[in-house]
Amino acid sequence: MENKDFVNFNALTACTTNKKITVTREKVEFRKATQFHFHKDSPNVMFIKYTHDENESWQQVNLHKRGRQTSMAKVKFPVKYKEPHPIAKNKHDDIKQLLQYIP
């Protein structure tokens, strides 16, 4: 991975909000969620499941803010790190010691 692969998602907060209820007015329990799904066709909707059961239906959570809408297609994600992110010497040494256990 390279620096350009790490982007800052703070710009996304300008056009989305953290909703606490689904479209069907049920409470969203993020701690119990097992799957999140996002569709390119509906960018302001998050689909959520609480089990891995294929028969369970996806619950929709509308993420767009009220009022003037910002198009998600126009949101630019700047690079998070302009240069390589440094690793602490202690962490580097620990990783080197653990390499012998990786096949």
C-alpha positions as CSV (number, residue, x, y, z in Angstrom):
1,M,0.0,0.0,0.0
2,E,1.1,3.5,-0.7
3,N,0.4,6.9,0.9
4,K,-2.3,7.7,-1.8
5,D,-4.2,4.7,-0.6
6,F,-4.9,6.3,2.8
7,V,-7.5,9.1,2.6
8,N,-9.1,11.4,5.1
9,F,-12.9,10.8,5.4
10,N,-13.6,13.9,7.4
11,A,-15.1,15.6,4.4
12,L,-17.8,13.0,4.4
13,T,-19.2,14.3,7.6
14,A,-20.4,17.4,5.8
15,C,-23.0,15.5,3.8
16,T,-23.9,12.6,6.2
17,T,-25.2,12.3,9.7
18,N,-25.2,9.5,12.3
19,K,-28.8,8.3,12.4
20,K,-30.1,6.3,15.3
21,I,-33.2,4.8,13.6
22,T,-33.9,2.8,10.5
23,V,-36.4,3.8,7.7
24,T,-38.9,1.5,9.4
25,R,-38.5,3.5,12.7
26,E,-36.5,0.7,14.5
27,K,-33.6,1.6,16.7
28,V,-30.1,1.0,15.1
29,E,-27.9,-1.0,17.4
30,F,-24.4,-0.6,16.0
31,R,-22.8,-2.8,18.6
32,K,-24.9,-5.8,17.6
33,A,-24.5,-5.3,13.8
34,T,-22.6,-7.9,12.0
35,Q,-22.7,-6.6,8.4
36,F,-22.8,-3.2,6.8
37,H,-23.4,-2.7,3.1
38,F,-23.2,0.4,1.0
39,H,-24.6,0.6,-2.6
40,K,-23.2,2.9,-5.3
41,D,-26.8,3.4,-6.5
42,S,-28.0,4.8,-3.2
43,P,-25.1,6.6,-1.6
44,N,-27.1,8.2,1.2
45,V,-28.3,4.8,2.5
46,M,-26.5,2.3,4.8
47,F,-27.8,-1.2,4.9
48,I,-27.3,-3.1,8.1
49,K,-27.8,-6.7,9.4
50,Y,-27.5,-8.1,12.9
51,T,-26.8,-11.8,11.9
52,H,-25.1,-13.6,9.0
53,D,-28.4,-15.4,8.2
54,E,-29.1,-15.1,4.5
55,N,-32.9,-15.0,5.1
56,E,-32.7,-11.9,7.3
57,S,-33.5,-8.8,5.4
58,W,-31.2,-5.7,5.2
59,Q,-32.4,-2.8,7.3
60,Q,-32.0,0.6,5.7
61,V,-30.6,3.7,7.5
62,N,-30.9,7.0,5.8
63,L,-27.7,9.0,6.2
64,H,-28.4,12.3,4.5
65,K,-28.8,15.5,6.5
66,R,-31.9,17.7,6.4
67,G,-31.8,20.9,4.4
68,R,-29.5,21.7,1.6
69,Q,-27.9,18.5,0.2
70,T,-24.3,18.1,-0.8
71,S,-23.7,15.6,-3.5
72,M,-21.5,12.7,-2.3
73,A,-20.0,12.5,-5.8
74,K,-18.5,16.0,-5.4
75,V,-16.8,15.1,-2.1
76,K,-13.0,15.0,-2.4
77,F,-11.0,12.8,-0.1
78,P,-7.5,14.3,0.5
79,V,-4.6,12.1,1.2
80,K,-4.3,11.4,5.0
81,Y,-0.5,11.2,5.2
82,K,1.8,13.3,3.0
83,E,4.8,11.2,3.9
84,P,5.2,7.6,5.2
85,H,3.7,7.2,8.7
86,P,6.6,6.4,11.1
87,I,6.7,3.3,13.2
88,A,8.0,3.4,16.7
89,K,11.4,1.7,17.2
90,N,9.9,-0.7,19.9
91,K,7.1,-1.7,17.6
92,H,9.6,-2.3,14.7
93,D,11.8,-4.5,16.9
94,D,8.8,-6.5,18.1
95,I,7.7,-7.1,14.5
96,K,11.2,-8.2,13.6
97,Q,11.2,-10.8,16.4
98,L,7.8,-12.1,15.4
99,L,8.8,-12.7,11.8
100,Q,10.3,-16.1,12.6
101,Y,6.7,-17.4,13.4
102,I,5.3,-16.4,10.0
103,P,5.5,-19.3,7.5
